Amino acid sequence: MSKTSQDLSQAIDLAEQILRQKKSARISLAKFLSKLYNFPVKIEDLS
């Protein structure tokens, strides 16, 4: 499996975990982007 495929697979797994928490889209996206880019994203940044 290539690095890109691994990264995509990990991103999909992370997205599934976050979506299972059933929080608002803004909270979920902030959490996802924070983990994906290893940089804190606040929900206020997404408004």
N, CA, C and O atoms as a Tinker XYZ file with bonds, in Angstrom:
   188  protein
     1  N      0.854000   -1.176000    0.000000    73     2
     2  CA     0.000000    0.000000    0.000000    64     1     3
     3  C      0.899000    1.237000    0.000000    63     2     4     5
     4  O      1.851000    1.316000    0.776000    81     3
     5  N      0.597000    2.195000   -0.864000    73     3     6
     6  CA     1.418000    3.401000   -0.954000    64     5     7
     7  C      1.129000    4.328000    0.228000    63     6     8     9
     8  O      0.113000    4.191000    0.909000    81     7
     9  N      2.036000    5.267000    0.453000    73     7    10
    10  CA     1.868000    6.220000    1.557000    64     9    11
    11  C      0.578000    7.020000    1.390000    63    10    12    13
    12  O     -0.138000    7.262000    2.362000    81    11
    13  N      0.289000    7.427000    0.164000    73    11    14
    14  CA    -0.934000    8.194000   -0.086000    64    13    15
    15  C     -2.168000    7.369000    0.258000    63    14    16    17
    16  O     -3.115000    7.884000    0.852000    81    15
    17  N     -2.160000    6.105000   -0.109000    73    15    18
    18  CA    -3.290000    5.223000    0.208000    64    17    19
    19  C     -3.428000    5.045000    1.711000    63    18    20    21
    20  O     -4.538000    5.034000    2.241000    81    19
    21  N     -2.293000    4.905000    2.400000    73    19    22
    22  CA    -2.315000    4.771000    3.856000    64    21    23
    23  C     -2.867000    6.034000    4.496000    63    22    24    25
    24  O     -3.707000    5.962000    5.393000    81    23
    25  N     -2.397000    7.197000    4.037000    73    23    26
    26  CA    -2.866000    8.466000    4.586000    64    25    27
    27  C     -4.368000    8.619000    4.381000    63    26    28    29
    28  O     -5.080000    9.041000    5.293000    81    27
    29  N     -4.847000    8.283000    3.203000    73    27    30
    30  CA    -6.279000    8.378000    2.917000    64    29    31
    31  C     -7.063000    7.410000    3.793000    63    30    32    33
    32  O     -8.114000    7.764000    4.327000    81    31
    33  N     -6.566000    6.215000    3.940000    73    31    34
    34  CA    -7.231000    5.220000    4.773000    64    33    35
    35  C     -7.301000    5.699000    6.225000    63    34    36    37
    36  O     -8.330000    5.541000    6.882000    81    35
    37  N     -6.221000    6.275000    6.718000    73    35    38
    38  CA    -6.207000    6.797000    8.086000    64    37    39
    39  C     -7.177000    7.965000    8.230000    63    38    40    41
    40  O     -7.865000    8.080000    9.244000    81    39
    41  N     -7.236000    8.833000    7.220000    73    39    42
    42  CA    -8.153000    9.975000    7.259000    64    41    43
    43  C     -9.603000    9.496000    7.274000    63    42    44    45
    44  O    -10.435000   10.052000    7.991000    81    43
    45  N     -9.902000    8.478000    6.492000    73    43    46
    46  CA   -11.260000    7.926000    6.462000    64    45    47
    47  C    -11.600000    7.302000    7.808000    63    46    48    49
    48  O    -12.700000    7.504000    8.322000    81    47
    49  N    -10.676000    6.551000    8.381000    73    47    50
    50  CA   -10.905000    5.956000    9.700000    64    49    51
    51  C    -11.169000    7.036000   10.749000    63    50    52    53
    52  O    -12.079000    6.911000   11.568000    81    51
    53  N    -10.364000    8.092000   10.714000    73    51    54
    54  CA   -10.536000    9.194000   11.653000    64    53    55
    55  C    -11.898000    9.853000   11.464000    63    54    56    57
    56  O    -12.588000   10.145000   12.441000    81    55
    57  N    -12.285000   10.087000   10.221000    73    55    58
    58  CA   -13.584000   10.704000    9.934000    64    57    59
    59  C    -14.716000    9.832000   10.471000    63    58    60    61
    60  O    -15.677000   10.350000   11.041000    81    59
    61  N    -14.614000    8.530000   10.298000    73    59    62
    62  CA   -15.650000    7.618000   10.795000    64    61    63
    63  C    -15.748000    7.688000   12.316000    63    62    64    65
    64  O    -16.848000    7.719000   12.867000    81    63
    65  N    -14.603000    7.714000   12.993000    73    63    66
    66  CA   -14.591000    7.805000   14.456000    64    65    67
    67  C    -15.257000    9.096000   14.922000    63    66    68    69
    68  O    -16.055000    9.086000   15.860000    81    67
    69  N    -14.929000   10.199000   14.269000    73    67    70
    70  CA   -15.481000   11.496000   14.654000    64    69    71
    71  C    -16.980000   11.534000   14.389000    63    70    72    73
    72  O    -17.738000   12.039000   15.218000    81    71
    73  N    -17.420000   11.014000   13.253000    73    71    74
    74  CA   -18.845000   11.042000   12.918000    64    73    75
    75  C    -19.677000   10.180000   13.863000    63    74    76    77
    76  O    -20.844000   10.485000   14.113000    81    75
    77  N    -19.099000    9.125000   14.382000    73    75    78
    78  CA   -19.816000    8.270000   15.335000    64    77    79
    79  C    -20.139000    9.012000   16.628000    63    78    80    81
    80  O    -21.048000    8.619000   17.360000    81    79
    81  N    -19.396000   10.089000   16.913000    73    79    82
    82  CA   -19.627000   10.849000   18.142000    64    81    83
    83  C    -20.889000   11.702000   18.061000    63    82    84    85
    84  O    -21.369000   12.201000   19.079000    81    83
    85  N    -21.424000   11.870000   16.863000    73    83    86
    86  CA   -22.684000   12.590000   16.619000    64    85    87
    87  C    -22.676000   14.003000   17.193000    63    86    88    89
    88  O    -23.652000   14.443000   17.800000    81    87
    89  N    -21.566000   14.705000   16.995000    73    87    90
    90  CA   -21.481000   16.111000   17.401000    64    89    91
    91  C    -21.809000   16.977000   16.194000    63    90    92    93
    92  O    -22.006000   16.466000   15.091000    81    91
    93  N    -21.869000   18.284000   16.404000    73    91    94
    94  CA   -22.198000   19.186000   15.300000    64    93    95
    95  C    -21.139000   19.098000   14.206000    63    94    96    97
    96  O    -20.000000   18.704000   14.453000    81    95
    97  N    -21.536000   19.468000   13.005000    73    95    98
    98  CA   -20.611000   19.424000   11.865000    64    97    99
    99  C    -19.400000   20.311000   12.117000    63    98   100   101
   100  O    -18.275000   19.930000   11.795000    81    99
   101  N    -19.618000   21.484000   12.687000    73    99   102
   102  CA   -18.514000   22.418000   12.939000    64   101   103
   103  C    -17.499000   21.817000   13.914000    63   102   104   105
   104  O    -16.293000   21.910000   13.689000    81   103
   105  N    -17.981000   21.207000   14.985000    73   103   106
   106  CA   -17.091000   20.573000   15.961000    64   105   107
   107  C    -16.359000   19.408000   15.310000    63   106   108   109
   108  O    -15.152000   19.246000   15.488000    81   107
   109  N    -17.090000   18.602000   14.561000    73   107   110
   110  CA   -16.489000   17.443000   13.900000    64   109   111
   111  C    -15.416000   17.858000   12.905000    63   110   112   113
   112  O    -14.341000   17.260000   12.865000    81   111
   113  N    -15.700000   18.881000   12.101000    73   111   114
   114  CA   -14.713000   19.338000   11.122000    64   113   115
   115  C    -13.491000   19.938000   11.795000    63   114   116   117
   116  O    -12.368000   19.711000   11.344000    81   115
   117  N    -13.684000   20.692000   12.854000    73   115   118
   118  CA   -12.546000   21.276000   13.572000    64   117   119
   119  C    -11.650000   20.170000   14.120000    63   118   120   121
   120  O    -10.425000   20.250000   14.032000    81   119
   121  N    -12.267000   19.151000   14.681000    73   119   122
   122  CA   -11.502000   18.032000   15.230000    64   121   123
   123  C    -10.757000   17.287000   14.114000    63   122   124   125
   124  O     -9.584000   16.945000   14.264000    81   123
   125  N    -11.443000   17.043000   13.009000    73   123   126
   126  CA   -10.846000   16.327000   11.880000    64   125   127
   127  C     -9.659000   17.099000   11.301000    63   126   128   129
   128  O     -8.585000   16.534000   11.099000    81   127
   129  N     -9.858000   18.383000   11.039000    73   127   130
   130  CA    -8.779000   19.191000   10.462000    64   129   131
   131  C     -7.602000   19.317000   11.421000    63   130   132   133
   132  O     -6.448000   19.319000   10.992000    81   131
   133  N     -7.884000   19.421000   12.707000    73   131   134
   134  CA    -6.812000   19.499000   13.702000    64   133   135
   135  C     -5.940000   18.252000   13.670000    63   134   136   137
   136  O     -4.712000   18.336000   13.701000    81   135
   137  N     -6.586000   17.103000   13.610000    73   135   138
   138  CA    -5.828000   15.844000   13.570000    64   137   139
   139  C     -5.128000   15.656000   12.232000    63   138   140   141
   140  O     -3.983000   15.205000   12.185000    81   139
   141  N     -5.804000   15.996000   11.155000    73   139   142
   142  CA    -5.267000   15.793000    9.816000    64   141   143
   143  C     -4.013000   16.628000    9.581000    63   142   144   145
   144  O     -3.030000   16.145000    9.019000    81   143
   145  N     -4.057000   17.888000   10.018000    73   143   146
   146  CA    -2.935000   18.792000    9.765000    64   145   147
   147  C     -2.037000   18.993000   10.976000    63   146   148   149
   148  O     -1.078000   19.763000   10.922000    81   147
   149  N     -2.348000   18.297000   12.077000    73   147   150
   150  CA    -1.549000   18.391000   13.295000    64   149   151
   151  C     -1.381000   19.851000   13.716000    63   150   152   153
   152  O     -0.292000   20.289000   14.086000    81   151
   153  N     -2.490000   20.588000   13.648000    73   151   154
   154  CA    -2.512000   22.008000   13.985000    64   153   155
   155  C     -3.898000   22.312000   14.555000    63   154   156   157
   156  O     -4.905000   21.925000   13.963000    81   155
   157  N     -3.960000   22.998000   15.695000    73   155   158
   158  CA    -5.277000   23.229000   16.300000    64   157   159
   159  C     -6.178000   24.116000   15.445000    63   158   160   161
   160  O     -5.788000   25.209000   15.034000    81   159
   161  N     -7.374000   23.630000   15.191000    73   159   162
   162  CA    -8.393000   24.393000   14.476000    64   161   163
   163  C     -9.554000   24.576000   15.443000    63   162   164   165
   164  O    -10.097000   23.600000   15.959000    81   163
   165  N     -9.931000   25.816000   15.685000    73   163   166
   166  CA   -11.037000   26.115000   16.597000    64   165   167
   167  C    -12.339000   26.169000   15.807000    63   166   168   169
   168  O    -12.347000   26.456000   14.610000    81   167
   169  N    -13.430000   25.889000   16.498000    73   167   170
   170  CA   -14.719000   25.943000   15.802000    64   169   171
   171  C    -15.003000   27.355000   15.296000    63   170   172   173
   172  O    -15.698000   27.529000   14.296000    81   171
   173  N    -14.473000   28.350000   15.977000    73   171   174
   174  CA   -14.660000   29.736000   15.537000    64   173   175
   175  C    -13.964000   29.994000   14.199000    63   174   176   177
   176  O    -14.381000   30.867000   13.439000    81   175
   177  N    -12.913000   29.240000   13.917000    73   175   178
   178  CA   -12.189000   29.391000   12.654000    64   177   179
   179  C    -13.042000   28.954000   11.464000    63   178   180   181
   180  O    -12.747000   29.314000   10.324000    81   179
   181  N    -14.084000   28.188000   11.720000    73   179   182
   182  CA   -14.896000   27.619000   10.651000    64   181   183
   183  C    -16.204000   28.370000   10.426000    63   182   184   185
   184  O    -17.082000   27.883000    9.714000    81   183
   185  N    -16.339000   29.530000   11.013000    73   183   186
   186  CA   -17.595000   30.269000   10.826000    64   185   187
   187  C    -17.456000   31.358000    9.795000    63   186   188
   188  O    -18.420000   32.073000    9.519000    81   187
